[in-house]
């Protein structure tokens, strides 16, 4: 609460108390003028007390509201990658069917299990962190990135044309390829892209389409983005 709001609450309650005290005097005590000051001053005191109680409860409500927002945010965030988690994904997609144009990019870190077995799980965790950081740096502020499970990641580009989505998707793949993962080997991802309403109208079918495109990317040699097409999947990125 700022000082201006606090002052307004206190002054309002004091004024209300004074009015109530004066009204009480007019109705019940008007035969004795000596009680006017007493009634008004008593009303002012009660108004001041009420303002303190009001400010206390407003302050407590504000704290509880902030704590609730923090808690809601915490349960939506994956602690390792600081991306949104599977729970947040399941909640957010409920509103996507109301959006006319959006794109799903389904990503999978190439040979992640082999990386874990070779360098250890701590190194694998660092890979996930590096990939997550790179994705967040490659997308727009209005886009959302999720850790869907294990090494699988999903990016949702809301209100995004397919042409722009392809540029963003390719940028993600290229930036991950170029990110510094020393002293370990480089990181690459395979990605599948599908857009609504071109490829599917519902989020369920769009996820299925992006998953199909992802597996095509694996078949084409990994480290690339493949865009889903209803008749065939086309490789839009050549491995550098």
Helices and strands as residue ranges (DSSP letters): H 3-24, I 25-29, G 33-35, H 36-74, H 86-92, G 93-98, E 102-109, H 112-119, H 121-138, E 144-149, E 152-158, H 162-178, E 189-196, H 203-219, E 224-227, E 234-235
